């Protein structure tokens, strides 16, 4: 075993450097997603007039592609994460701009473009890409030895301008929920970078003004918040059905395939997948799903405490924050404690763009948290 561990073969070295528990947790999440989409999408497929397992098979394909992409990315060094993240940032930025020219309109918003017959949502890939680029700027443009070439505030200002550009483009689609998600994750990275708290407080105030502006200027945002705050006088059918499904699941659920909510909600396989899971498999399984994510996030932050490379800590912290945010928002919407946002549950909700984007998130994260042996 000792000889095997000291081997210089890249695969062997990767195996011993990788957080194998984290990899297994991600595989477990993917498996849970495959089961959830299989049972949730049958009714949705009937609504769309396609085969019963049309969405399920597509989800399997994207999960396999996501797994391959994730495992390939885990072999990157931090500099490789930055370079590839920068490329994806440019592509995502161009893709977001293209939505205004050749975007596919869905429910009144142009957030998708069509590539080779497949619809792609560029802003999904903007999330991991922006995290990487922001971390590099906030770390002071580190060289190959990890030494900062810019002072903190200079990197912060450029990062702020970049965040403002992205937010403006995404607001024009419009996709207000995505702006809030990007802003929250970027704010967490700013805190991790060590920016003075009075500036962080100012950013919080700015975020509040953006939220107020979104409420006043975007009718669909105002409608969602109004329905959430005043459910008695609004159409809250989807949320009501979701909450009722969760309550009817009890401890061990109705049984696989026996759920009702997937027959009544058009987004049962995406936004409200958690309601399907709890209704059919019970509250205990729902709590287990949340626990897997929480344990993964906790383990990631523990590893961050052992690192002294600023770029790695800021980037990994951003990825972990994004994962936690998406879990909290998706589950919160299903429970009726947050307004609907369209945010997916990582690797569990159906969606090609979201699955592949999450492959970037987890792949970059696992690459950054590898325990690399010191060179002598």
C-alpha positions as CSV (number, residue, x, y, z in Angstrom):
1,X,0.0,0.0,0.0
2,X,2.9,2.4,0.9
3,X,4.5,1.7,-2.5
4,X,1.2,2.3,-4.3
5,X,0.7,5.5,-2.4
6,X,4.2,6.8,-3.3
7,X,3.7,6.1,-7.0
8,X,4.2,9.0,-9.4
9,X,1.6,7.8,-11.8
10,X,-0.9,10.7,-12.4
11,X,-4.0,8.6,-11.7
12,X,-2.5,7.1,-8.5
13,X,-1.4,10.6,-7.3
14,X,-4.9,12.0,-8.1
15,X,-6.6,9.2,-6.1
16,X,-4.6,9.9,-3.0
17,X,-4.8,13.7,-3.3
18,X,-8.6,13.8,-3.9
19,X,-11.2,14.1,-1.1
20,X,-12.7,10.7,-1.9
21,X,-15.5,11.2,0.6
22,X,-16.6,14.4,-1.2
23,X,-16.5,12.5,-4.5
24,X,-18.7,9.8,-3.1
25,X,-21.1,12.4,-1.7
26,X,-21.4,14.0,-5.2
27,X,-22.0,10.6,-6.7
28,X,-24.8,10.0,-4.1
29,X,-26.4,13.3,-5.0
30,X,-26.3,12.4,-8.7
31,X,-27.9,9.0,-7.9
32,X,-30.7,10.7,-5.9
33,X,-31.2,13.1,-8.8
34,X,-31.6,10.3,-11.2
35,X,-34.2,8.6,-9.0
36,X,-36.1,11.9,-8.3
37,X,-36.3,12.9,-12.0
38,X,-37.3,9.4,-13.1
39,X,-40.4,9.4,-10.8
40,X,-41.2,13.2,-11.2
41,X,-40.9,13.5,-15.0
42,X,-43.3,10.7,-16.1
43,X,-46.4,12.9,-15.5
44,X,-44.6,15.9,-17.0
45,X,-43.8,13.9,-20.1
46,X,-47.4,13.0,-20.5
47,X,-48.3,16.7,-20.4
48,X,-45.8,17.5,-23.1
49,X,-47.0,14.5,-25.2
50,X,-43.6,12.7,-25.3
51,X,-42.6,9.3,-24.1
52,X,-42.9,8.6,-20.3
53,X,-39.1,8.5,-19.8
54,X,-38.2,11.2,-22.3
55,X,-37.0,13.7,-19.6
56,X,-35.5,10.9,-17.5
57,X,-33.3,9.6,-20.3
58,X,-32.2,13.1,-21.1
59,X,-31.3,13.7,-17.5
60,X,-29.3,10.4,-17.4
61,X,-27.3,11.6,-20.4
62,X,-26.6,15.0,-18.8
63,X,-25.6,13.4,-15.5
64,X,-23.1,11.1,-17.3
65,X,-21.7,14.1,-19.2
66,X,-21.5,16.1,-16.0
67,X,-19.7,13.3,-14.2
68,X,-17.1,13.0,-16.9
69,X,-16.6,16.8,-17.0
70,X,-16.4,17.0,-13.2
71,X,-13.8,14.2,-12.9
72,X,-11.7,15.7,-15.7
73,X,-11.7,19.1,-14.0
74,X,-10.5,17.6,-10.7
75,X,-7.1,17.1,-12.1
76,X,-6.5,20.8,-12.6
77,X,-4.0,22.8,-10.6
78,X,-5.2,26.2,-9.3
79,X,-3.7,28.0,-12.2
80,X,-5.6,25.7,-14.5
81,X,-8.8,26.4,-12.7
82,X,-8.3,30.1,-13.2
83,X,-7.4,29.8,-16.9
84,X,-10.4,27.6,-17.7
85,X,-12.7,29.7,-15.5
86,X,-11.6,32.8,-17.5
87,X,-12.4,31.1,-20.8
88,X,-15.8,30.1,-19.6
89,X,-16.4,33.6,-18.3
90,X,-15.7,35.1,-21.7
91,X,-18.0,32.5,-23.4
92,X,-20.8,33.0,-20.8
93,X,-20.5,36.7,-21.2
94,X,-20.8,36.5,-25.0
95,X,-23.6,33.9,-24.7
96,X,-25.5,36.2,-22.4
97,X,-25.2,39.0,-24.9
98,X,-26.4,36.7,-27.7
99,X,-29.7,36.1,-25.8
100,X,-30.7,39.7,-26.8
101,X,-30.1,39.0,-30.5
102,X,-31.0,35.3,-31.0
103,X,-32.4,34.3,-27.6
104,X,-35.2,31.8,-27.3
105,X,-38.1,33.3,-25.4
106,X,-39.7,31.2,-22.6
107,X,-42.4,32.6,-20.3
108,X,-41.6,36.2,-21.4
109,X,-37.8,36.0,-20.8
110,X,-34.9,35.6,-23.2
111,X,-32.4,33.6,-21.2
112,X,-31.6,30.8,-23.6
113,X,-29.9,30.4,-26.9
114,X,-30.1,27.4,-29.2
115,X,-26.9,25.5,-30.1
116,X,-27.1,22.4,-32.2
117,X,-30.7,21.9,-31.5
118,X,-30.2,22.2,-27.7
119,X,-31.3,25.2,-25.6
120,X,-28.5,26.5,-23.4
121,X,-28.8,29.1,-20.6
122,X,-25.4,31.0,-20.6
123,X,-26.0,32.6,-17.1
124,X,-25.9,29.1,-15.5
125,X,-22.3,28.9,-16.7
126,X,-21.7,32.5,-15.6
127,X,-22.0,31.4,-11.9
128,X,-18.9,29.2,-11.7
129,X,-17.0,31.4,-14.2
130,X,-17.6,34.6,-12.3
131,X,-16.6,32.9,-9.0
132,X,-13.2,32.0,-10.5
133,X,-12.5,35.4,-12.1
134,X,-13.7,37.3,-9.0
135,X,-11.5,35.1,-6.7
136,X,-8.5,35.9,-9.0
137,X,-9.1,39.6,-8.8
138,X,-9.8,39.7,-5.1
139,X,-6.7,37.6,-4.5
140,X,-4.7,40.4,-6.2
141,X,-3.9,38.6,-9.6
142,X,-1.6,36.0,-8.0
143,X,1.3,34.8,-10.1
144,X,2.3,31.1,-10.4
145,X,3.8,31.2,-6.9
146,X,0.6,32.6,-5.4
147,X,2.1,36.0,-4.7
148,X,-0.4,39.0,-5.2
149,X,0.6,41.5,-7.9
150,X,-2.2,43.9,-7.1
151,X,-3.3,45.5,-3.8
152,X,-6.6,44.2,-2.4
153,X,-8.6,47.4,-3.1
154,X,-7.5,47.6,-6.7
155,X,-8.7,44.0,-7.4
156,X,-11.9,44.7,-5.5
157,X,-12.7,47.7,-7.6
158,X,-12.2,45.8,-10.9
159,X,-14.2,42.9,-9.5
160,X,-17.0,45.3,-8.5
161,X,-17.1,46.8,-12.0
162,X,-17.2,43.3,-13.5
163,X,-20.0,42.3,-11.2
164,X,-21.9,45.4,-12.2
165,X,-21.5,44.6,-15.9
166,X,-22.8,41.0,-15.4
167,X,-25.7,42.2,-13.2
168,X,-26.8,44.7,-15.8
169,X,-26.8,42.2,-18.6
170,X,-28.7,39.6,-16.6
171,X,-31.3,42.2,-15.4
172,X,-32.0,43.0,-19.0
173,X,-33.1,39.4,-19.8
174,X,-34.7,39.8,-17.2
175,X,-33.5,37.3,-14.6
176,X,-33.7,39.0,-11.2
177,X,-33.3,35.8,-9.2
178,X,-30.0,35.1,-10.9
179,X,-28.7,38.6,-10.1
180,X,-29.5,38.1,-6.4
181,X,-27.7,34.8,-6.5
182,X,-24.6,36.1,-8.2
183,X,-24.5,39.1,-5.9
184,X,-24.8,37.0,-2.8
185,X,-22.0,34.7,-3.8
186,X,-19.8,37.6,-4.9
187,X,-20.5,39.3,-1.5
188,X,-19.4,36.2,0.4
189,X,-16.2,36.2,-1.7
190,X,-15.6,39.9,-0.8
191,X,-15.9,39.1,2.9
192,X,-13.5,36.2,2.5
193,X,-11.0,38.4,0.7
194,X,-10.7,40.7,3.8
195,X,-12.3,43.9,2.4
196,X,-13.0,46.3,5.3
197,X,-16.4,45.8,6.8
198,X,-17.6,49.3,6.3
199,X,-17.2,48.7,2.5
200,X,-19.1,45.4,2.9
201,X,-21.9,47.3,4.7
202,X,-22.0,49.7,1.8
203,X,-22.3,46.8,-0.6
204,X,-25.2,45.5,1.5
205,X,-26.9,48.8,1.2
206,X,-26.3,48.8,-2.6
207,X,-27.8,45.3,-2.8
208,X,-30.9,46.5,-1.0
209,X,-31.3,49.3,-3.4
210,X,-31.0,46.9,-6.4
211,X,-33.6,44.6,-4.8
212,X,-35.9,47.6,-4.3
213,X,-35.3,48.6,-7.9
214,X,-36.1,45.2,-9.1
215,X,-39.4,45.2,-7.2
216,X,-40.4,48.6,-8.6
217,X,-39.2,48.1,-12.2
218,X,-40.0,44.5,-12.9
219,X,-43.7,43.6,-12.7
220,X,-43.0,39.8,-12.6
221,X,-40.7,40.3,-9.6
222,X,-43.3,42.5,-7.9
223,X,-46.0,39.9,-8.6
224,X,-44.0,37.0,-7.1
225,X,-43.2,39.0,-3.9
226,X,-46.8,40.2,-3.6
227,X,-48.1,36.6,-3.9
228,X,-45.5,35.5,-1.2
229,X,-46.4,38.3,1.2
230,X,-50.1,38.3,0.6
231,X,-51.0,34.7,-0.3
232,X,-54.7,35.1,0.6
233,X,-55.4,37.4,-2.3
234,X,-53.0,35.9,-4.8
235,X,-52.6,32.9,-7.1
236,X,-50.3,30.6,-5.0
237,X,-51.4,27.4,-6.6
238,X,-47.9,25.9,-7.2
239,X,-46.6,26.7,-3.7
240,X,-49.8,25.5,-2.1
241,X,-49.6,22.2,-4.0
242,X,-45.9,21.8,-3.0
243,X,-46.5,22.4,0.7
244,X,-49.4,20.1,0.7
245,X,-47.4,17.4,-1.0
246,X,-44.6,17.7,1.6
247,X,-47.0,17.5,4.4
248,X,-48.7,14.4,2.9
249,X,-45.4,12.6,2.7
250,X,-45.2,12.1,6.4
251,X,-42.2,10.1,7.7
252,X,-41.6,7.5,4.9
253,X,-43.7,8.9,2.0
254,X,-46.5,7.5,-0.2
255,X,-44.1,5.2,-2.1
256,X,-42.1,5.6,-5.3
257,X,-44.3,6.6,-8.2
258,X,-47.3,7.1,-5.9
259,X,-47.0,10.9,-5.6
260,X,-49.8,13.3,-6.6
261,X,-48.0,16.7,-6.9
262,X,-46.1,15.7,-10.1
263,X,-49.5,15.4,-11.9
264,X,-50.5,19.0,-10.9
265,X,-47.3,21.0,-11.2
266,X,-45.7,21.7,-14.6
267,X,-42.3,22.3,-12.9
268,X,-42.4,19.2,-10.7
269,X,-39.2,17.9,-12.2
270,X,-37.3,21.2,-11.8
271,X,-38.3,23.9,-9.3
272,X,-40.4,21.7,-7.1
273,X,-38.4,18.4,-7.3
274,X,-37.9,18.5,-3.5
275,X,-41.7,18.3,-3.0
276,X,-41.8,15.2,-5.2
277,X,-39.0,13.6,-3.2
278,X,-40.6,14.2,0.2
279,X,-44.1,13.2,-0.9
280,X,-42.9,9.9,-2.4
281,X,-40.0,9.0,-0.1
282,X,-40.9,10.8,3.1
283,X,-39.5,13.6,5.3
284,X,-36.6,11.4,6.5
285,X,-35.3,11.1,2.9
286,X,-35.9,14.8,2.4
287,X,-33.8,15.6,5.5
288,X,-31.2,13.1,4.3
289,X,-30.8,14.9,1.0
290,X,-30.3,18.2,2.8
291,X,-27.9,16.6,5.2
292,X,-25.7,15.3,2.3
293,X,-25.4,18.8,0.9
294,X,-24.7,20.3,4.4
295,X,-22.0,17.7,5.2
296,X,-20.3,18.3,1.8
297,X,-20.3,22.1,2.5
298,X,-19.1,21.7,6.0
299,X,-16.3,19.4,4.9
300,X,-15.3,21.9,2.2
301,X,-15.1,24.8,4.6
302,X,-13.0,22.7,7.0
303,X,-10.6,22.0,4.2
304,X,-10.5,25.7,3.4
305,X,-9.2,26.5,6.9
306,X,-6.1,24.4,6.2
307,X,-5.2,26.4,3.0
308,X,-3.1,29.5,2.8
309,X,-3.5,30.3,-0.9
310,X,-5.9,33.3,-1.1
311,X,-7.2,32.5,-4.6
312,X,-8.0,28.9,-3.6
313,X,-9.8,29.9,-0.4
314,X,-11.8,32.7,-2.0
315,X,-12.8,30.6,-5.0
316,X,-13.6,27.5,-3.0
317,X,-15.6,29.6,-0.5
318,X,-17.6,31.0,-3.4
319,X,-18.4,27.6,-4.8
320,X,-19.5,26.3,-1.4
321,X,-21.6,29.4,-0.8
322,X,-23.3,28.9,-4.2
323,X,-24.1,25.3,-3.5
324,X,-25.6,26.2,-0.1
325,X,-27.5,29.1,-1.5
326,X,-29.1,27.0,-4.3
327,X,-30.1,24.3,-1.8
328,X,-31.6,26.8,0.7
329,X,-33.5,28.7,-2.0
330,X,-34.9,25.6,-3.8
331,X,-36.0,23.9,-0.6
332,X,-37.3,27.2,0.8
333,X,-39.5,27.7,-2.3
334,X,-40.8,24.2,-2.0
335,X,-41.7,24.8,1.7
336,X,-43.4,28.1,0.9
337,X,-41.0,30.2,3.0
338,X,-39.4,31.9,0.0
339,X,-40.9,33.4,-3.2
340,X,-40.4,31.3,-6.4
341,X,-37.1,32.0,-8.2
342,X,-36.5,29.2,-10.6
343,X,-33.3,28.1,-8.8
344,X,-32.5,24.4,-9.2
345,X,-31.4,21.8,-6.6
346,X,-27.9,20.8,-7.7
347,X,-27.7,17.6,-9.7
348,X,-31.3,16.7,-8.6
349,X,-33.5,19.1,-10.5
350,X,-33.9,18.3,-14.3
351,X,-31.9,20.6,-16.6
352,X,-29.0,20.2,-18.9
353,X,-27.5,23.6,-18.5
354,X,-27.8,23.5,-14.7
355,X,-26.3,20.0,-14.5
356,X,-23.3,20.9,-16.7
357,X,-22.8,24.2,-14.8
358,X,-22.8,22.3,-11.5
359,X,-20.2,19.9,-13.0
360,X,-18.0,23.0,-13.4
361,X,-18.7,24.0,-9.8
362,X,-18.0,20.7,-8.2
363,X,-15.1,19.9,-10.6
364,X,-13.3,23.2,-9.8
365,X,-14.1,22.9,-6.1
366,X,-12.6,19.4,-5.8
367,X,-9.6,20.4,-7.8
368,X,-8.9,23.3,-5.5
369,X,-9.4,21.3,-2.3
370,X,-7.0,18.5,-3.4
371,X,-4.3,17.7,-0.9
372,X,-1.2,18.2,-3.0
373,X,2.1,16.8,-1.9
374,X,4.8,19.4,-1.4
375,X,7.6,19.3,-4.0
376,X,11.1,18.8,-2.8
